[in-house]
Amino acid sequence: MICLICMMAALAVTGCSGGADSQNEPKLLLGFSQLGSESAWRIGNTRDIEEEAAASEVSLMLENANQKQENQIAAIRRFIAYKVDVIAFSPIVEEGWDNVLTEAKNAGIPVILVDRDVSGAAKELTTCLIGADFYQEGVMAAEYLLRKADSLGLEHVNIVEITGTEDSTPMRQRQAGFMDTIAQDSRMTVIESVNGDFLKSRGAECMRELLQKYGDRIDVIFSHNDEMTLGALPEIEKAGYIPGKDMIIISIDGGQEAIDVLKEGKINCVVECTPKLGHKLMETAFKLKAGESVDKVIHPEELVFSDEQDLTGIGPRGY
Ligand code: GYE
């Protein structure tokens, strides 16, 4: 009897997966709203998600919002109308998602946050967050600076901060982690924080303005991403200073270009932020489709690369 049931069940499953109609059916239909293409990080993140979707036979509906929240909201609405199995998105800012996420919830479609978080009530409308611990990244950047100040015997340190997109999770948390950590050290003063929107062009503009205002009073530049750092460096050189020597440069992301410049000595420290979230995303989406529970927060492991280390062994970064 048991065997018969087993056989019948086996036939039913085979019949189902082998049927002509279901041959082209994807294992999972995932709608992903990417926020834009502002950086090497973001481009690497999009590529990784595409590659991991293909490797897991996930059919991916990918939409790029070109840095506009309203485009992300419209994309999520299209995913709902299309009845995807799972929705994932990287929210450009933390606020303003309550309505669209309520619509996803009412449609019974689970939502995964990738990379960035939402705040307030919207959080309860999502299943989990797969992304870096940005607060810890800020802490690691500041800890490097405290060690560097010790090793150089600095008595007073003037810092300028070039932040990422206002009200985004990495901007808020990288800043908080950094500020909380330097607060314990009376040598450290942040003389100004400016918003560079994670863009290279804005990084250059911000740096020009800061140099005009403060000149050689600037000891440290803490930049929230590589793109802005790479925009700022030529401005520092044009103003007659040597980045990495006259001014300490601290960046976040760890893309190939920044690591190469770190090796040249023009950046002192790069805190890693990996864009490779695609594998975890696919794994989590499959679990949600199967009705399984998932971890609320999934943080990847991250490193710090700096002039304190032998940097010759760093392999190709892939973004
Ligand atoms: O650091 C930056 C990108 O959200 C972690 O966004 C991401 C940040 C990353 O544009 O380069």
Boltz pocket constraint, residues with backbone or C-beta under 6 A from the ligand:
constraints:
  - pocket:
      binder: B
      contacts: [[A, 38], [A, 39], [A, 40], [A, 41], [A, 42], [A, 115], [A, 116], [A, 132], [A, 170], [A, 198], [A, 224], [A, 225], [A, 226], [A, 227], [A, 252], [A, 253], [A, 273]]
      max_distance: 6.0
